[in-house]
Structure formats: structure tokens, C-alpha cells
Amino acid sequence: MISLEEGGFALFLVLLAFACIIVAGKTFDQVMAFHAGIGALFAAVSVFLIFKNYFDDGGEPIPAEIDGKPNYNIGPIKFGAVAAMFWGIAGFTVGLIIALQLAWPALNFDLPWTNFGRLRPLHTSAVIFASAATCFWQRRCMLSSAPAVSGCRARSCPGS
């Protein structure tokens, strides 16, 4: 049987595809119609992939344990850690560049897209919204996954 998460997400994507089709049909702007069509296409392909994955597995539920160990997908945790490091490095690099530009104005190279006013929002968004938010999300995932991985209660696990 399809899980509640998969079914709910597939339903959301179907509704999103219909909304995109309606927007594409009602708009007078060709660019908006094109992008709504792309949104509908991606939503429809995503629904197809959800059900293809379900039927390729034969409809069998994923086992809770394999060889006596919890069957836990650590992939999202690894992805989040890499994403937090990437956005942290990107944000701190831009911060270093704008700090050096403030100290030595010749580093602006007279390019309007590399001045302080353009790069400061990029630095702020990358550090606060991308890197820090990903780190907070990782902490939440680790707290919720600790019982599944280690078998102990969330507040009794070491480090929590």
C-alpha cells in the first residue's frame, strides 16, 4: 500500500499540475503561460515517478529492520550536511569579498554587479537563510532520527 506521505505528496502534485494548467490557460502573458506549463510538466512527471517507484517495488512495504538493524535512510541527512557546508562556504566567501572591497575599494573593478550593495544581500541570504536554516533543519532531523537509528528515547540519547 502506498504510504500516507507518498499519497499526500502525489495528490498535492496533481492539484499543482491542474493549477498550473489553469494559470497557463487563463494568462495573457506568454512568458507566464510558458512557466506555468513547465510547472505542470514537472508536477505531472513527479506524480508519474512516485507511482512508478511504488509499482516497481511490487507494492511491498519497506522492511523496518534488515538483519536485526534498523532500516534507516541516512541520505537526506548527508545531503543536508553537504548543503549546509556549501551554503556556508558560499556565504562566507561573499562576505570576505565585500569586506575586502570595503577595505580596498579598488577591488570593486568598476563592475556594477560586484559592488557592496549588490553582494551584501547575497551574503546575508546565503549565510542566514541557506546555511543556518539548513543547519537548524539538520538538528531537527537528527533529533527525530536518533530513536530510529539507536533504539533509545530522544531525550536519553547521548548528545541530545
N, C-alpha and C positions, 0 to 999 in steps of 0.2 A: 504494500500500500504506500502511496506517495506520502511523504511527511507533511506536516502542517506548514512548515517553513517553505518547502518547495511549492506546495499548492497555493499558499498565500502569495508568494512572490510571482508565480505564474499568473495568478488572477490579476495582480497589480499590473503586470506587464501587458496583459491583454487589454485592460482598461486604458493603460497608457498608449497602446497602439491605436485603439479606437479614438482616443482624444487627439492624438497626432494626426490621424486621418481627417477628423472633423476640422481641425485647425487648418490643415493643408487645403481642404476644400473650400473653406469659408474666407480665407485671407485674400486680399487684393495684391499683396506684396509677393513677388515671385521668389525672393530670397527666403522669406519666412515659409512659403509653401515647400521649397526645396528642403530646408532644415527640418520641418515637421515630417516630411516624407522619410528623411534619414532616421529620425527618431522612431517612426512607425516601423521602419525596416529592422532596426536594431532590436526593438522590443519584440517583434514577431520572431526574429531569429533566436533571441534568447529564450522565448517560450518553447520553440522547437527543440533547442538544445537541452532544456530542462527535461522535457518528456523523452527525448532520445536517450539521455543518460539513464532515466528511470527504466525504460524498456530494454536497454542494453544490459542492465544488471539483472534482468529477468524478474523484476519486481520484488526481489528478495530484500528483506531489511538488512542493514549493515550490522554485523555482529558487535555486541557490546564488548566482548573480550576475544582476544586471539592468543592462544597458548597461555591462558591464565593471566594475561596482562591487558590493561585497558586499551581499547582501540580508539586512540585519540588522534585527531588530525592536527598536527602542530604547524602545518603550512601557513595558516593565517597569522600565527604568532611570529614566525620567521619573516613573513612579508612585512608585517607592521614594524618589526625591529629594523629591517633594511630601509623601509620608507622613512622612519624617524631619523635614521642616520643620514640618509640622502638629503632630506629637507633641512636638517640641522647644518650640515656642511654647506649646502647652497645658501642658506640664510646668513650664516656667519661669514661666508666668503663675500657676499654682497655687503654686509656690514663693515668688513675690513676695507673693501674698496671705497665705500663712501666716507669712512673715517680718514683714509689716506687722501681722498680728494679734498676733504675739509682742511687737512694739514698742508697739503701741497696742491693748490688749485690748478697747476699745470697738468695734473693727471686727468682733468676733465676732457682733454684732447679736443675741445670746442665741438663736441658732439652733443646735440640737444637730448638724445635719448640716454646718455650716460651721466647726466648731471644729478646732483643730490636730490632734487625734487622728484625726479622720476624713479630713482633707485631706492629711496627711503621706504615708500610703501611696499616695494617688493621685498625688502629686508624684513620689515615688520610682519608682513603676511607670511613669509616663509618661516620665520622663527616662531611667531606666536601661534598662528592658525594651523600651519602644516606640521612643524616638528613637535611643538608642545602638545597639540591636540592628539597627535599620533602616539606620543609617549603616555598621555593620560589614558587613551584607549587601550594601549598595551597593558597598563597596570590593571585596568578593569578586566581585560581578558585573562590575565594571569591569575587574578583573584578568583574568577569564576571557573577557571580550568584546573586550579590546584586540587580540588577534591576529586576531579575525574582522573587526573594523572596519578596522584599519590595515594588516593584512598583515604585521606584524612579529612576532617572537617575544615572548612575555610579558615576559621579563626585559630585553629590549633596547629596549622601548618607552620613550619619554620619560615621566618621572614615575612609573615603577614601580620 
